């Protein structure tokens, strides 16, 4: 082949290579032009990855994320929140403009060169720019609170069981604490839920009038007069139902005799004196021994004086409806006028010689309890004549009174009850301190029926009053 022919072929090959190169360049330029119209790979705007999308596509992606609902949860209950309801606004144009600026930051040919070598474009995340109405959010939270918040509830009496249905907890939405949590969810592209802050409050402590309603329901069919007095020995709160009605003192007024005996003794009781006290306050409930104690109180063989001294001490303590006018089983006619026995609206035809009220006996038991703990009215009223140790001995003595009925029958076996029972033909009663696991309390209960009160009627009723009271002070937990 001639030299000229060879040159021609070389020139032709060069032309072909140039044409091919130009074609490839044109194709790459065309590809790059399309690539440059899209956002760089890895670019995020407001936390949304829009790399490789067009401006229109990126705009739709971002809008879709931030217009989606936020899931609120109130104690596990799902509540959807539409961002539009809180006037949520995203500065979409401004965000996209920042994204475009990053896309166009490189010159065309520098970018093309990096494109040819598959070098990624360096990008910086575009931070979210958005706002919403705190006022509208507060209004929505207030609506949620109004619909779902519940106040705590006290226990509810259950007459069928003489117990109490446990109270209910209260729930209150903390609007101030919940707002920033929702705000965070509204501004998040992925974690679009918020557990609302709900404050819990324990069930309300039961009030004694709840117990009163339960007791009155249980006694509503009793054909007679009932009297109940309760003291919460922790809080001092009291419940009285006909508590200031005069009743025959029965053997229950042997509690004041015991108190006065300890007050008048010069020292600890002797073995014989302690035996008299135990037989008077115990199951035997001896009237004979009670009269001997009246002599001990008087310091001589003078039961009338002893009875007067007991009465004066009760009045000195403010227990003005309690008296012993004559010793037990004496035929002498003697009485005292009291506020309770002068009532004309209600009467139990009490024994004119020995009377009290549920309130007086309840308050006296409270004084003994407080004295045993080193305080109470005895210290001021008797100025050291009754000691803490003596009051503790009083409680121990009454705790030995085991009859298995009345107050005792209404509490679980093994519960400590320091009490004194008593009855006449027409009236039955019991007065004591119950030492319960959840708190100690005083319970005094009397029943009266004119003519004759059947034990088969009074015993279960008084036991049920005790049971209801015990259940009140020792509620079943949730």
Secondary structure as GFF3:
##gff-version 3
##sequence-region A 1 478
A	DSSP	alpha_helix	3	36	.	.	.	ID=ss1
A	DSSP	beta_strand	44	45	.	.	.	ID=ss2
A	DSSP	beta_strand	48	49	.	.	.	ID=ss3
A	DSSP	alpha_helix	55	67	.	.	.	ID=ss4
A	DSSP	beta_strand	70	74	.	.	.	ID=ss5
A	DSSP	beta_strand	77	81	.	.	.	ID=ss6
A	DSSP	three_ten_helix	83	86	.	.	.	ID=ss7
A	DSSP	beta_strand	89	90	.	.	.	ID=ss8
A	DSSP	alpha_helix	92	103	.	.	.	ID=ss9
A	DSSP	alpha_helix	108	116	.	.	.	ID=ss10
A	DSSP	beta_strand	130	131	.	.	.	ID=ss11
A	DSSP	alpha_helix	134	148	.	.	.	ID=ss12
A	DSSP	beta_strand	156	158	.	.	.	ID=ss13
A	DSSP	beta_strand	163	165	.	.	.	ID=ss14
A	DSSP	beta_strand	170	173	.	.	.	ID=ss15
A	DSSP	alpha_helix	175	186	.	.	.	ID=ss16
A	DSSP	beta_strand	193	195	.	.	.	ID=ss17
A	DSSP	beta_strand	198	201	.	.	.	ID=ss18
A	DSSP	alpha_helix	208	219	.	.	.	ID=ss19
A	DSSP	beta_strand	225	232	.	.	.	ID=ss20
A	DSSP	beta_strand	238	241	.	.	.	ID=ss21
A	DSSP	beta_strand	247	248	.	.	.	ID=ss22
A	DSSP	three_ten_helix	250	253	.	.	.	ID=ss23
A	DSSP	alpha_helix	254	264	.	.	.	ID=ss24
A	DSSP	alpha_helix	271	281	.	.	.	ID=ss25
A	DSSP	alpha_helix	287	298	.	.	.	ID=ss26
A	DSSP	alpha_helix	303	316	.	.	.	ID=ss27
A	DSSP	beta_strand	323	324	.	.	.	ID=ss28
A	DSSP	beta_strand	354	356	.	.	.	ID=ss29
A	DSSP	alpha_helix	358	372	.	.	.	ID=ss30
A	DSSP	alpha_helix	377	382	.	.	.	ID=ss31
A	DSSP	alpha_helix	388	399	.	.	.	ID=ss32
A	DSSP	three_ten_helix	408	410	.	.	.	ID=ss33
A	DSSP	beta_strand	416	423	.	.	.	ID=ss34
A	DSSP	beta_strand	427	436	.	.	.	ID=ss35
A	DSSP	beta_strand	439	448	.	.	.	ID=ss36
A	DSSP	alpha_helix	455	473	.	.	.	ID=ss37
###
